[in-house]
Amino acid sequence: MIKVGEVMNEEIITIEDNEQVSHARNLMLKYGYSRILVLNQEAKLVGIVTEKDLTRKMRANSPKWKRRPIDKISIHRVMTPHPVTISSQRELREAVELMIKNNISSIPVVDEEEVVGIITKLELIEFYSKKFSSKWKVIELMTRNVITVNENHSIGHVISIMEENGISKIIVIRDKEPVGIITPANISFADIEDPETGVSIEKIYFLRPVEGKSKRNVREVSLLTAGDIMKNDLIKIHQDEDASHAADIMVKNNISGVPVVENDELVGIITRTDLIRGIQ
């Protein structure tokens, strides 16, 4: 039986619960991590904060703290408290079951109240790509009902669709063909006041590749569309390919889902969640 400790990542990023959200966000950008563990003064785990938390919670209109600029928000206001944990000695399939049951993508690994690592869907699909070659075809694991938007939909509409459907990524289509994807990884929101009028204006901060480098752009939400911020160098996969190939693509490109096509038309999406179900 494979144990969690054999697959988990021992390299973790932590932050104290009295720090500000801006510090967590900077750490994510600096180290390329999508989640940070939150510890109290006694170095005990009290929460976890993810890119999805920042995208969702910082966009809300109330209460008042959610309308503050990002550098004025305490991390404990947006973190998920009391996260699900697992021991390094538990079986790997138990981690998979916990992720699926709780609809989460990572689990801190805790032994005797000490954080010793983290296991995420990334570690699980790395394991999948090595151990489950030729077991499943993409069509057998993929999600067929794909939520999509088009390039002209506003980013506000995109985020609303993602929240309503409980999804962390959305495919952008043009005439039934997938042309881009949007995830929480490149968007974070902050409500700020116009210095002249004092009126709260929501702006979006996003990173977009420009000549091989990431460049920060700022625009008012009302001016943004899905086409503005989508990742358009889209990797696709055919439904008859081996699912382990999808796992390899996700690992090598650090992405969480791959659109599935037939004759260039979108017929599904295969995600990390779909793949880890294959481990069960």
C-alpha positions in Angstrom: 0.0 0.0 0.0 1.3 3.5 -1.0 1.5 5.9 2.0 0.8 9.6 1.9 4.3 10.3 3.1 5.8 8.6 0.0 4.0 11.0 -2.4 3.6 14.3 -0.4 5.6 17.4 -1.0 7.8 18.3 2.0 8.4 21.8 0.6 5.7 24.1 1.9 5.2 27.9 2.2 3.7 29.2 5.4 2.5 32.5 6.8 1.5 33.6 10.3 -2.2 34.4 10.9 -1.5 38.0 11.8 0.0 38.8 8.3 -1.8 40.6 5.5 -3.2 39.2 2.4 -0.8 41.2 0.3 2.1 39.3 1.8 0.5 35.9 1.0 -0.2 37.1 -2.6 3.4 38.2 -3.0 4.6 34.8 -1.8 2.4 33.0 -4.3 3.8 35.2 -7.1 7.4 34.8 -5.9 7.4 31.0 -5.4 4.8 30.0 -7.9 2.6 28.4 -5.3 -1.2 28.4 -5.5 -1.7 27.8 -1.7 -0.1 28.8 1.6 -0.5 27.3 5.0 -1.4 29.6 7.8 0.2 29.0 11.3 -0.5 30.7 14.6 2.1 32.0 17.0 2.8 28.5 18.3 3.5 27.2 14.8 0.2 25.2 14.7 -1.8 24.9 11.6 -4.9 27.1 11.7 -5.8 27.6 8.1 -5.0 27.6 4.4 -5.3 30.3 1.8 -5.5 29.6 -2.0 -5.6 31.6 -5.2 -9.3 30.6 -5.4 -9.9 32.1 -1.9 -8.4 35.4 -3.0 -10.4 35.5 -6.3 -13.7 34.6 -4.7 -13.7 36.3 -1.3 -12.0 39.5 -2.2 -14.6 40.2 -4.9 -17.5 40.0 -2.5 -19.4 43.2 -1.7 -19.8 42.8 2.0 -19.0 43.0 4.9 -16.9 46.1 5.0 -13.5 44.5 5.3 -14.0 42.9 1.9 -14.2 46.4 0.3 -10.8 47.3 1.7 -7.7 47.4 -0.5 -5.7 44.2 -0.5 -2.9 45.5 1.7 -5.4 46.3 4.5 -6.9 42.8 4.8 -5.7 40.4 7.4 -5.0 36.8 6.2 -7.3 35.3 8.8 -10.2 37.1 7.1 -9.9 35.2 3.8 -8.3 31.9 4.8 -10.2 28.6 5.1 -9.9 27.8 8.8 -9.5 24.3 10.3 -8.5 22.7 7.0 -8.8 18.9 6.5 -5.6 17.2 7.3 -4.1 13.7 7.0 -1.2 11.8 8.6 1.8 10.8 6.5 1.1 7.2 7.4 -2.4 7.0 5.9 -3.0 5.2 2.6 -2.8 7.4 -0.5 -6.3 6.4 -1.6 -7.6 8.0 1.7 -6.2 11.3 0.5 -7.9 10.9 -2.8 -11.2 10.2 -1.0 -10.9 13.2 1.2 -10.2 15.5 -1.7 -13.2 14.3 -3.7 -15.5 14.2 -0.6 -14.6 17.7 0.5 -14.1 19.2 -3.0 -10.6 20.4 -2.2 -7.3 20.2 -4.1 -4.8 19.9 -1.3 -4.4 18.5 2.2 -1.8 19.5 4.7 0.0 16.5 6.1 0.2 16.7 9.9 2.0 14.3 12.3 1.6 14.8 16.0 0.3 18.4 15.4 3.4 19.3 13.3 3.0 20.1 9.6 5.4 17.8 7.7 4.2 18.4 4.2 1.3 18.8 1.8 -0.3 16.6 -0.7 -2.1 18.1 -3.7 -3.7 17.0 -6.9 -0.4 17.7 -8.6 1.5 15.1 -6.6 -1.4 12.7 -7.2 -1.4 13.1 -11.0 2.4 12.8 -11.0 1.8 9.4 -9.3 -0.9 8.6 -11.8 1.3 9.3 -14.8 3.9 6.8 -13.5 1.7 4.0 -12.2 -1.5 4.0 -14.4 -0.3 4.1 -18.0 -2.7 2.4 -20.4 -5.3 1.9 -17.7 -7.9 4.5 -18.8 -8.6 6.4 -22.0 -9.4 10.2 -21.7 -13.0 9.5 -22.8 -13.5 7.2 -19.8 -12.5 9.8 -17.2 -13.3 13.2 -18.7 -16.1 15.5 -17.7 -18.6 15.8 -20.6 -20.7 18.7 -19.4 -18.3 21.6 -19.9 -19.2 25.1 -18.7 -18.0 27.7 -21.3 -18.0 31.4 -22.1 -17.1 33.3 -25.2 -14.4 35.9 -25.7 -16.9 38.8 -25.3 -18.3 37.9 -21.9 -17.4 40.3 -19.2 -15.0 39.1 -16.5 -17.7 39.7 -13.9 -19.9 37.3 -15.8 -17.1 34.8 -16.0 -16.4 34.9 -12.2 -20.1 34.6 -11.5 -20.4 31.5 -13.7 -17.4 29.9 -11.9 -18.8 30.6 -8.5 -22.4 29.5 -9.4 -21.1 26.2 -10.7 -18.3 25.6 -8.2 -15.6 25.3 -10.8 -12.0 26.7 -10.7 -11.5 27.0 -14.5 -13.6 27.9 -17.5 -13.1 27.3 -21.2 -13.5 30.1 -23.7 -14.9 29.0 -27.0 -15.3 30.5 -30.5 -17.7 28.8 -32.8 -17.6 25.6 -30.7 -13.8 25.5 -30.8 -11.9 26.0 -27.5 -9.5 29.0 -27.8 -8.6 29.8 -24.2 -9.0 29.0 -20.6 -9.4 31.2 -17.4 -8.4 30.1 -13.9 -7.9 31.9 -10.6 -4.1 31.7 -11.1 -3.9 35.0 -13.0 -6.6 37.1 -11.4 -7.0 38.7 -8.0 -9.4 41.4 -7.1 -9.3 44.5 -4.9 -12.1 47.1 -4.3 -10.5 50.5 -4.2 -11.8 54.1 -3.9 -11.4 56.6 -6.6 -9.1 59.3 -5.0 -11.2 62.1 -6.6 -14.7 61.0 -5.9 -14.3 58.6 -3.0 -16.5 56.1 -4.8 -15.6 52.4 -4.5 -14.4 51.1 -7.9 -13.6 47.5 -8.5 -10.5 46.9 -10.5 -8.8 43.7 -11.6 -5.1 43.0 -11.4 -4.0 40.3 -13.8 -0.8 38.8 -15.2 -0.5 38.3 -18.9 2.6 37.0 -20.9 4.2 39.8 -23.0 7.1 38.6 -25.1 7.9 35.8 -22.8 7.5 37.8 -19.6 4.6 38.3 -17.2 3.3 41.9 -17.3 0.9 43.3 -14.8 -2.1 45.1 -16.2 -4.8 47.0 -14.5 -8.3 47.8 -15.9 -11.7 48.5 -14.5 -13.7 45.3 -14.4 -16.4 46.8 -16.7 -13.9 47.1 -19.5 -12.6 43.5 -19.2 -13.7 40.6 -21.2 -12.8 36.9 -21.2 -10.7 37.4 -24.3 -8.6 40.0 -22.4 -7.3 37.7 -19.7 -7.7 34.2 -21.0 -4.7 32.0 -21.5 -4.8 31.5 -25.3 -1.8 29.1 -25.9 -4.3 26.3 -25.2 -3.2 22.7 -25.0 -5.8 20.2 -26.2 -6.1 16.4 -26.2 -8.1 13.9 -28.2 -10.7 11.8 -26.4 -9.2 8.5 -27.5 -5.7 9.2 -26.1 -4.3 7.5 -22.9 -5.4 9.4 -19.8 -1.8 9.2 -18.5 -0.8 11.5 -21.4 -3.2 14.0 -20.0 -1.5 13.6 -16.6 1.9 14.2 -18.3 0.6 17.4 -19.9 -0.7 18.7 -16.7 2.5 18.0 -14.8 4.8 19.4 -17.4 2.8 22.6 -18.0 1.6 23.0 -14.4 -2.1 23.2 -15.5 -5.2 21.7 -13.9 -7.2 20.8 -16.9 -7.0 20.0 -20.6 -9.9 20.6 -23.1 -10.9 17.4 -24.9 -11.6 17.8 -28.6 -12.9 15.8 -31.6 -12.5 17.3 -35.0 -11.5 20.5 -33.3 -14.8 20.8 -31.4 -15.0 20.8 -27.6 -16.5 17.5 -26.3 -15.2 17.6 -22.7 -12.5 18.5 -20.3 -10.2 16.2 -18.3 -9.1 17.7 -15.0 -6.8 16.7 -12.1 -10.0 15.7 -10.2 -11.0 13.4 -13.1 -7.6 11.8 -13.1 -7.3 11.2 -9.3 -10.7 9.4 -9.5 -8.8 6.8 -11.6 -6.5 6.1 -8.6 -9.4 4.9 -6.6 
